[in-house]
Amino acid sequence: MGNIDQLNSFVQYCFNAGATVVPFRPVGYQTEEVVLDNDDPGVAFSGAWSNSAGAIFFGQPGDLPYRYAAVDTVAESAVARYRPSIPVSDYYPVYCWTRRGTDRVRQLYRIRHSGGVTETRVNHRRVGSGWVWLGAYYFEQGTNGCVEISNYAPGEISGNKVVVADAIRFGNGMGDIDRGFGVSGYERELESARYWAQSATQQGMDSGLYDRPGLNDNDDSVGAPTRMADWMDDETDGAFEDRIYLGFHSNAGSGSSRGAMGLYSTGNTPARQALQQAWAQAVSDEIEADMEYLDNGVGFNDDWSDSIASGIPATPPENEYFDEDVGRIGMYLIQVEDE
């Protein structure tokens, strides 16, 4: 199983357990895509909604940034309905793009799909301004399915709290970014994280999130997910333990080097580097224990070696290798809600 195969299973486990999952690579294998912005045909509003003049939003310059509605703690009184025209009946990953802010709530997303209705909430005080995964669902061809954004927020203090309707994405699509040599011609999930981060970087955001001066795309792909995670996460909301950043990379080392190797950011303070190293050590210890168990004739024929004796690749910009490899390629910020 490659990176994307492992991550598809892993994020579903996390989502089922109640986590908010923020992927820095697309989830699933859906090459079709439909992206609906708040001012596109197929998006309808009921109840009282207002137009925003915000500087950070999904879309093109001159677009209506987004719409917002006051929360209702008693009943649903405002709904934004995103109804795509699905080209092919199949499973589609669904994502939302909503700017985070201190006046946000645990926003309700209601996905109406072929299997029924699924509701999930995203705490946009804590995370936003990038693609947040809402799960994968089967949609029939046509316009029967939709995603609704509701202003019903029980348990919140109404006051000046709002819900935001900006963009909803169905599917991943094919690579369409031309870096001077044409587009890749590959599915987006087979492209590097740099291009997914670029698709998430919208109006009012810094292109340095995915494109650093003097770096090629390979090096940008190492640092882009960590920069996007830092951008999308408001660490002032909730406790330190309420969010986890985890990277997967399935070909640690080179040559005879095997095992698990962690990365930590040298851009952080020594105290935070120590926490990153402790997290990497805990995960790598678990990987080693599981792989050694499988090595005893249970899971695979070849020996599992946890030796990193040689062949460590060059240190990527803004990161250092630590001990044993937990990874780089499919990076995810996993947020654990505190309810």
Secondary structure, 3 states (H helix, E strand, C coil): CCHHHHHHHHHHHHHHCCCEEEECCCCCCCCCEEEEECCCCCEEEECCCEECCCCCECCCCCCCCCEEEECECCCCCCEEEECCCECCCEEEEEEEECCCCCCCCEEEEEEEECCEEEEEEEECCCECCCEEEEEEEEECCECCCEEEEECECCCCCCCCCEEEECEEEEECCECCCCCCCCCCCCEHHHCCHHHHHHHHCCECCCHHHCCCCCCCHHHHHHHHHHHHHHHHECCCCCCHHHEEEEEECCCCCCCCCCCCEEEEECCCCHHHHHHHHHHHHHHHHHHHHHHHHHHCCCCCCCCCCCCCCCCCCCCCCCEEEECCECCCCEEEEEECCCC
